[in-house]
Amino acid sequence: HGSGAADDFHRCCESVACPPEVLLTFLKHQIAVSESAFAAFADLAKSDSQVREQVRQAATPMHVVNLAKENGHVFTQATMMKIQAEKMKQLHDDHINEASSWGEALLICFGEHS
């Protein structure tokens, strides 16, 4: 078993038959919490130059997830990458091509171009 929200839900409800719609509601809530945590971290990265520089130097998505967790913002790598993919669709290729690292590309998605 993994250690995700669904596993936590199943552990707490093992002795109870949970209808699928209850599980679905729980998972949608977890996704919404993860998305709002990512948005809060994006705001932090915009306003805090030290965090922004740490994101810029991040080699992988997991580095950013861990950095966010250290700053009190818990979200999944999948949530971050889905949001980044959505934002990248709206950007001109030239903006993305300017990125010198994965973290830089993420910052461009945050709206940081420096």
Backbone hydrogen bonds, N-H to C=O, Kabsch-Sander energy under -0.5 kcal/mol:
donor,donor_aa,acceptor,acceptor_aa,energy
8,D,4,G,-2.0
9,F,5,A,-2.6
10,H,6,A,-2.6
11,R,7,D,-2.5
12,C,8,D,-2.1
13,C,9,F,-1.4
14,E,11,R,-0.8
16,V,13,C,-1.5
18,C,16,V,-1.0
22,V,19,P,-1.2
23,L,19,P,-1.6
24,L,20,P,-2.7
25,T,21,E,-2.1
26,F,22,V,-2.3
27,L,23,L,-2.6
28,K,24,L,-2.5
29,H,25,T,-2.0
30,Q,26,F,-2.1
31,I,27,L,-2.3
32,A,28,K,-2.3
33,V,29,H,-2.5
34,S,30,Q,-2.4
35,E,31,I,-2.7
36,S,32,A,-2.3
37,A,33,V,-2.2
38,F,34,S,-2.1
39,A,35,E,-2.2
40,A,36,S,-2.2
41,F,37,A,-2.1
42,A,38,F,-2.6
43,D,39,A,-2.0
44,L,40,A,-2.0
45,A,41,F,-2.7
46,K,42,A,-1.7
47,S,43,D,-1.8
48,D,44,L,-2.5
49,S,47,S,-0.6
52,R,48,D,-2.6
53,E,49,S,-2.1
54,Q,50,Q,-1.9
55,V,51,V,-2.5
56,R,52,R,-2.5
57,Q,53,E,-1.7
58,A,55,V,-1.4
63,H,60,T,-0.6
64,V,60,T,-1.1
65,V,61,P,-2.2
66,N,62,M,-2.5
67,L,63,H,-2.2
68,A,64,V,-2.7
69,K,65,V,-2.2
70,E,66,N,-2.2
71,N,67,L,-1.0
71,N,68,A,-0.6
72,G,69,K,-1.8
73,H,68,A,-2.8
74,V,72,G,-0.6
75,F,73,H,-0.6
80,M,76,T,-2.1
81,M,77,Q,-2.6
82,K,78,A,-2.3
83,I,79,T,-2.4
84,Q,80,M,-2.6
85,A,81,M,-2.4
86,E,82,K,-2.2
87,K,83,I,-2.4
88,M,84,Q,-2.5
89,K,85,A,-1.4
90,Q,86,E,-0.6
90,Q,87,K,-1.0
91,L,88,M,-1.1
95,H,92,H,-1.2
96,I,92,H,-1.3
97,N,93,D,-2.9
98,E,94,D,-1.1
99,A,96,I,-1.4
103,G,58,A,-1.3
104,E,56,R,-0.6
105,A,101,S,-1.9
106,L,102,W,-1.9
107,L,103,G,-2.2
108,I,104,E,-2.1
109,C,105,A,-1.6
110,F,106,L,-1.6
111,G,107,L,-0.8
111,G,108,I,-0.7
112,E,107,L,-3.0
113,H,111,G,-0.6
